[in-house]
Amino acid sequence: MVDGSWTSTDQFSGIGWVWKDDRGKIQLMGTRNLRRRETSLHSELEALRWAMESMLQHSTYQRFGTDCKDLIAMVVDPQAWPNFSTELEVIQLLKMCFPDFKIEYFPRVQNGIVDSLTRNAHSFHRSLCFVGCSI
């Protein structure tokens, strides 16, 4: 599961991911903040990129999930989103590393842990980066 958190007034955007096994048990999670991105979609893309890069260290057989339907549309049809072409090029390159890449929609209620991680990260007032098994 990936998520990005963004507001037009905060200094930082928050991004995060949670890696669960087949039984839904959390194996690893990551959260960080970055200087505020241009839009919330930029934050969502950044979260997906970081999750994909992180998962390459563990297993290329992954499904990715998000509560952002626009993120899925961007990944499926990058040419329809020219304002994001630079970020989407990176995502397309990373997709080639995953033999059976999938990104699926999950309602926000099923994405609660990573949503909480990203909201806390964007409201943090100094640089933050965490990867671990629990908070």
JOHUFEN-V600589 format. One record per run of one state. SS is the DSSP state (A for helix, B for strand, O for the rest). FROM is the first residue (numbers start at 1). LEN is the number of residues. If there is no record, write none. Layout:
ss->(SS:SS)
from->(FROM:FROM)
len->(LEN:LEN)
//
This chain:
ss->(O:B:O:B:O:B:O:A:O:B:O:A:O:A:O:A:O:B:O:A:O:B:O)
from->(1:2:6:12:21:26:36:40:56:63:67:69:77:78:81:82:96:102:106:108:124:129:133)
len->(1:4:6:9:5:10:4:16:7:4:2:8:1:3:1:14:6:4:2:16:5:4:3)
//
